[in-house]
Each structure stands twice: as structure tokens, then as C-alpha cells.
Amino acid sequence: MKRQTAGRQNEIVQFFHLAIALLLACPVVQAQSAPQQPGPDRYCDFGVLAQIKRTRPSATPNYFFRTFDYQGKEYVSYATESDLRVLTLADGREYAFAGAYDPVPMGPHIMSTPNEDYDAAGNPTSWGMHFYSLDDILKGQARPAAMPVSNQVTLPGTYQSVGLVSRDDKGEHYRILTDQGQAEYLVDSAVPPHITQIRPTVAICPNISFRLPMISKDGSLLSGYDVTDNKTKIWKVNPDGGNCDLVLDLGIGVSKADFSYSGTQIAFHTSSVPGIQTRPAKTGLNGAAVQEYIATPDGSENMNVYVYDLQKHTLKKMTQNLPGQNYYFPVWRPDDTLVLSAVSTSDPPAFVHLDPRQVTGTPFEARDLNKPGAEKLFLLGQLWSQVCLSASTDRAQAVGTALSLDPQKCQRLAREAWDQYKSKLSQGRPNSREVSGLSAEDLALACPKQTVSVGRLSTDREVNSEKRLSGATQILARKCSICHDSWFSVENLRSGILDRQLQDKIFQRINTTGAGRMPRNSVLTEGEKKELNAFLRVKK
């Protein structure tokens, strides 16, 4: 303990010696230096996610996924190009079974998935919703037998979502929506449970032309993308298959929106680069292009996740990605945390478990985006997008970005980059004269006043482990392992043991300024870089 204290004191003394030397080396009067050129290292990093866990699947997820708990463990169910998977979030263990479309849990014991029945010759005979025992799947059965359903009328369609309508002594009453219909089922408490269809299969909201329907956890509401005006809305479910009443218009078009278990929030992703789609955009009823939010995004896109508070009507940005990075299809867990699917051009796919309560960006009202007070925020977000993404973005994305910026970086961005981009950002705007008349200081005053923290949320054990790390190993733990947890563990870092090939890879990525730079969402100081290079035993 005394040795550690003495070492710390020596570090402090050395720091003050260095600071005094630098002060003495500086002249009393200095000529004004040229402004530093705008660059991504000065403005574009947003820190790291408020991440609890990052789990890499053994296959690439295809389209949507769901989360669920079973016998004390947390799972993710997802589809690949060749089969269906159930993944254990804690250790990454997977269970594969036959199927082609989204596996979605219905209660604690059953997995639902659209599937086909086949005759003896292997020819498809019917199409509809099938149900499988989760116990059979977790036992490793690659082709589990479909569970029988009493009074079943085929429920067609895909992209299903499940809501628990009620629970009583008869069992649990579920409502399932697909993109083509809805049906209701009773699951009794027997072991194994028996399933009965208690309402016929009917249409969903025939008065609305929408896509991506998603039911709330209690089965009473649904969200969907209205193709007539390209906006996401929420309607009250009509169980009889009749017209649905509008509850809320979000005012923006987003991906499949997932309801929280409390019913007070929804989470979704949306593109930060308008017009760039994985698939060709489709045309809505009004002739406008419809955002394509079904296919998995590729490197040309830039997807970010938002949370919408249904009571306060505010948006809060959960992620801020640079080009080639995507977080998408957020799914709520019962504890109000989220699981996101992550895809980037530099790392394998992963499921990321994060706590949105630890992301302290400023919520903003989507309905107020056109008010005068939001104009400077819009310009700040556009400025960031130009500097960091080399692209323009829409109003909601721009305001969300501005409100997610660290105050100091936001002010630096305004003061150092505004004059360079002012002319470009004022062109074609109805208030171009007012925009061109704004000074860099005017824009800096609109920056968020609170410090934005998107730091990693760790368990007590992880916090204690990181406290025992020092120097270069602590830098790796805090700035690198957040996205590369499979490269090194806390135990390896504490012992100082790393694979030689891995050392070379880390060295190359921390010393490059190109697309493979590490860390992607943060910046290493020269001191940190020097300490890491010494730790890796590699000379520049």
C-alpha cells in the first residue's frame, strides 16, 4: 500500500514538473495561432455505449430478433439465412433448429415461427404459424415436432409479435400479429402446455395502409409505418379485425418500434443518412419514397437507436455512429434495458445489451422540431454530419445529434468549423440570410449545457476488476474491450498476457489514421498511445 502511494506521489510530482516546464517554455505574449482545421478526432467521438454485455452470435442475424428469460437465463432468438437460433446472452451458447423466419417466444415455454408443412414427398402443403416447445429446442433437437393447436385456423404472414392480453386460472391469453393478420391463443398451465386458438384469424386495421406492425406487451396497441405519409404511428388494436383508432402520430418514419414492458416507451432505429437504403426504396400511396427498414443494414448506412417517451412525447438518442457502424432493431427487456443488433464494417455482428437510463443525452420533442428554437440545434447537427459523416441528415436526426454532443466538443465544433461550412449549410434554405448571418459564437451558445455521459455501465465485479488494472491495461479495458471483448479478458489484461499476433493487430490499429483506427468511438491521447505501444512491446 505504501509502495502504491509513493508511486502515485511520484506520478503527481512528475506531472507538476512537466507542467511547470511547459509554462516556462511558453512566451508571455503569443501571436494568435491559425485555427485548427476541423477533424473527426476533435468532434466526432461520442465515447462508448452504456453497455452491460456484448455477445457475438456464431452466425449473422437476419432481420429481426427477440429476447426472453427462461429458467433464470437471458436469451436471444434470431433467424439466419439457413436456420433459427436461440442464443444464451451470458456465455454465447447457441441452439439451432430448422426454420426460415423469425422465432418469437410466446410465454415461458413456447417458440412461435412461421413455417410450412410438407407431405411425404417433401412438397409444401400449407403455410402458417407453428409453435415449438422451448424445452425441445434447448435439448438440442434440430427438428422439433410442432405442438398441436386446438381449433387452429392458419395465421399467415411473417414478422410476428406477441402480446400477453390476460392471465387467469385457465392459463395465459396471447394475441399474435403478423404482417398479414392477427389471432388469439390460450396456453394452459399443463406440462407440456396445450394451445387453443380462441379467436379466429382476422385482418389487422383494414382502414390503414401500413408496414412493420408491432404489438405492445399487453396486446392492446400496435405501432406501424404508415405508407401514405411515411410516418410511424400507434393505433389501438381491434381484436375483431375491424378499423383501428389512431392513438399517436410520431411525426417521423422509423423502423419496427418495440414497446417497453411498462408500455410507456418505444425504441426503434432510423437512418442518419436519408436516401441510402439497403434495398431500393418503395413508393408510398402519395408517391414519396418509403424507407426500407426490413433488411439488415450494410456498410453504406448509418443506423442509430432512439427511445421515445410516450408520456412526455420526447425522443432520446441512444447511439451515435460513424460511417460503417450500425445499431438497429432495439428490443426491450423486462428490466427496462435494451438489446440491440450491431453491424459494422470492421467487427463481426453482435448483440449489445445496454441501459438507456445511463445515456444522458438531452431528450427533445419531435413535435417541436420546426419551432424557431430548434433552428440552431438543427444547424449544429447538420454541421456535425458534414464534418463527421460528409453528408446531410434530416431534421430529427440533426437535432438529436446536437443534443447528444458533449458541451465542450459542441462548442469547439461551432467555433472551429462553422465559418467553413456556413455557406454550404445556408444554401437553398428559406432563411438563408439569417443562417449566413449567424456567428460561430451564436451557434456555440446553443450547445447543450449538461455533460453527456455515454460511458459503459459495469457490474460491481467489473468495476473492482478495472480498478485493479493500471496504465495500459486500464486503457485497453475502458477504450478497447468495449467493442472487442473477445480479444482480451480482464484476467488476461491483469496478468499482462496477450497473444503476440493480437498485440501486432492492436498496435497497427491504434497507430493508423485510416478506416481501421481503434478505438472507433473514442480518441487516444499521445500519452495513452505511447503507454500502449510500450505495453505491447512494439517500437514505433
Secondary structure as UniProt FT lines:
FT   HELIX           2..25
FT   HELIX           40..43
FT   STRAND          51..55
FT   STRAND          65..70
FT   TURN            71..72
FT   STRAND          73..79
FT   STRAND          84..88
FT   TURN            89..91
FT   STRAND          94..97
FT   STRAND          104..106
FT   TURN            107..109
FT   STRAND          110..118
FT   TURN            120..121
FT   STRAND          124..133
FT   HELIX           134..138
FT   TURN            139..140
FT   STRAND          149..150
FT   STRAND          161..168
FT   TURN            169..170
FT   STRAND          171..177
FT   STRAND          182..187
FT   STRAND          195..202
FT   TURN            206..207
FT   STRAND          210..215
FT   TURN            217..218
FT   STRAND          221..226
FT   TURN            227..230
FT   STRAND          231..236
FT   TURN            239..240
FT   STRAND          245..249
FT   STRAND          258..259
FT   TURN            261..262
FT   STRAND          265..271
FT   TURN            274..275
FT   STRAND          282..283
FT   TURN            285..286
FT   STRAND          289..290
FT   TURN            299..300
FT   STRAND          303..309
FT   TURN            310..313
FT   STRAND          314..317
FT   TURN            323..324
FT   STRAND          325..332
FT   TURN            334..335
FT   STRAND          338..344
FT   STRAND          350..354
FT   HELIX           356..358
FT   STRAND          364..365
FT   HELIX           366..368
FT   TURN            369..370
FT   HELIX           372..374
FT   HELIX           375..389
FT   HELIX           395..404
FT   HELIX           407..426
FT   TURN            427..428
FT   TURN            430..431
FT   HELIX           432..436
FT   HELIX           440..444
FT   TURN            445..446
FT   HELIX           460..467
FT   HELIX           471..475
FT   HELIX           476..480
FT   TURN            481..483
FT   TURN            485..487
FT   HELIX           490..495
FT   HELIX           500..510
FT   TURN            515..516
FT   TURN            520..521
FT   HELIX           526..535
FT   TURN            536..537
//
